[in-house]
Amino acid sequence: MDKNGKIKGKVSIIDILVIILIVVVIVGIAARYGSRVTNAVKSDKQFEYVLRVENVREYTVNALQKMGKTTDKKSEKDLGEIVDVKVENATQQSITASGEVKTPETPGRYTCYVTIRATGKESDDNYILEDSTELSVGRNVDLYSKYVKTSGDITSVKVVE
């Protein structure tokens, strides 16, 4: 290295660091936005998934029970149809002063289990809707229909034969 910070008078340490930084950024972008799910897609399948929508009012329950088609946020893509809604009273876990855990019902609130039948792609790990939403147990999904906009967690996914 000479007095100007160049290796053998041609390349400086700064040049090498800039090149390394550019390579790291390119690798990071490729890792973040590269889709390994779409590469393993097998075929179109019809499947049902159950969405648990918690702590909703009676108005939302009535809107869900009207069934109907579900769409993406902009109502451009058909993402399936609500085929069943099971309703139960919502509960909230609490601990008493003595340390006892109780789960009393929450008045005026409900938990809905919404079954949606959809067509999408099957991969090795999960199912993919038309709008590229990956369906896997535990994932939170937004639900849009003509009557309601809400969200819930997926509790099960199965292929319909």
Stockholm file with secondary structure:
# STOCKHOLM 1.0

chainA/1-161         MDKNGKIKGKVSIIDILVIILIVVVIVGIAARYGSRVTNAVKSDKQFEYVLRVENVREYTVNALQKMGKTTDKKSEKDLGEIVDVKVENATQQSITASGEVKTPETPGRYTCYVTIRATGKESDDNYILEDSTELSVGRNVDLYSKYVKTSGDITSVKVVE
#=GR chainA/1-161 SS CCTTSEETTTEEHHHHHHHHHHHHHHHHHHHHHCCSTGGGCCEEEEEEEEEEEEEECHHHHHHHHTCEEEECTTSCSEEEEEEEEEEEEEECCEECTTSCEECCEEEEEEEEEEEEEEEEEECSSCEECTTCCEECTTCEEEEEESSCEEEEEEEEEEECC
#=GC SS_cons         CCTTSEETTTEEHHHHHHHHHHHHHHHHHHHHHCCSTGGGCCEEEEEEEEEEEEEECHHHHHHHHTCEEEECTTSCSEEEEEEEEEEEEEECCEECTTSCEECCEEEEEEEEEEEEEEEEEECSSCEECTTCCEECTTCEEEEEESSCEEEEEEEEEEECC
//
